[in-house]
Amino acid sequence: MTPCHGRLRGDDGVLTLLIIGFTAIAALMVVVTTSVSAVYLARRELVSTVDAAAVAAAQQVDADSAYAEGLGEGLPLLDAGVEQVVAEIARRNPRVRFATPQVVDGNSVVVVAERVVDLRFARVLGVASWTVRARARARAPLR
């Protein structure tokens, strides 16, 4: 047996490669986590905005129609009032793109909107943005 003097050859720089590899994996995990969180929070905010728009639009009662034709299962909605309320909420939320609200069955309103989320850190992975969509329906019932 001969005594070993010095380091073994061929292992130089292995620890550096491991550190670089694990740092890249950790950075990738941070990018993915940050991007997923941004999309989740934007979706949650969009759902809240669309719900508020639908509830506000469902309160636009067509009084003339209600008095002239009577009441059915719910209060009749005024199409122009519904569109005006949704347009006002859209003006207050410039990042949200609302579709034209639809009055369904005369006493329900459906509001659909979408928002593009800018994913700054995910551009490294080739994903610059993500589009989130939300839909809400509100009804003006009689009790």
N, C-alpha and C positions, 0 to 999 in steps of 0.2 A: 504494500500500500504506500502510495506516495501522498504526502500531505498536500492539501489544496491551498495554494497561495493565491489570493485574489478572488474576484468574482467569476461566476460562470459566464462564459461567453454565450451570446445569443438572447439574453434576457434584458438587454439594455433597452429602456424606453417603454417597456410593457406597462408599467404603472402609469406613465403619462398617457398612453392610449386608453387605458381604462378610465382615467379621470376625464379625459375628453369625451369618451363615449357616454359615461354616466351624466356628465354635464349636458350633453346634447339631449339625452332622454329626458332629464329634468326640465330643460327649457321647452321641449316639445309638450310635455305634460302641462306646463304653465300656459302655453299658448292655447292648447285645446280647452283647458279648464276656463280660461278667461273668455274665450269665444263662446263656449256653450253657456256660460253665465250671462253674457251680454245678450244672447238670443233669448234666453229664458226670461230675463227681466224685461226686454222689449216686448215679448209676447204677453207677459202679464200686464204691462202698462197698456198695451193695445186692447186687450180684452176689457180692461176697466173702462177705457175711453169709449169703446163701442157699446158696452152695456149702458153707460151713462147717456150716450146719444139715443139709444133705443128707448130707454125709459122716458127721456125728455120728449122724444118724438111721439110716444104713445099718449102723451098728455095734451096733444093738439086736437081737441075735440071740434068737430064740425057742428056747431050749435044750430045752424039753420036746418041742416039735414035732420038732426035729432028732433027738433020741434015739428018739422014738416012731416016726416015719415015715421016718427016714433022710434022707440028704442028696441033693438033686438037683443042679442046675447051680450053685446058690448056697446060701448060708445062709438059712434062713427067718427073716423079720423078725417081731418082736413089735409088733403095731399100737399097743398101749398105750405101749410104750417109745418108739416113733417119735414119737407125739403128745406124750409127756412131754418129750422132748429138744427138739422144735421149740417147745413152749410155754415152756421155760426160755430158749431163745435169744430168743424174742419178748419175754419179760419183760425181758431185758437190753437190748433195742433198742426202746424205746417208740415211736419214730417209724416203725417198720416194721410193716406189717400183713400177717401171714401168713395164707394160706388153710390149710385143713385138709390136712395132708400125706397123700399117697396111696401106699399100698404096691401096687406093680405086679408081677405075676408071682411074688408071694411073697418075692422077694429083691431088689427094687429099690424105691427110694423117690423120689417126685417132690415137690419143695418149691417153692411159688410164693408170691411176696410182692410188695408194692408199697409205695411211699413217695411222699408228696407233698412236693415241693420248693417252698419259699417263695421267690419271686422278687421281692425287695424293690424293686430298681431297675427291673424291667420293668413295674411297675405304671403307670409313665408311659405305656407303650405299650398298657396295658389287659390285660396278662397278669400275674395275681397269683400263680399257682402252676402247677406242672407235675407230673404223676404219672409216675413211672418204675416199671417192672415188671421182675421177673427170675424165671427158672425154672431149677431145677437138678435133675439126676437123678443118683443115686448107687446103686451096686449092691454087694452083699456077695458077691463071687465066691469060689469055692473054687479054690485053686491046687494 
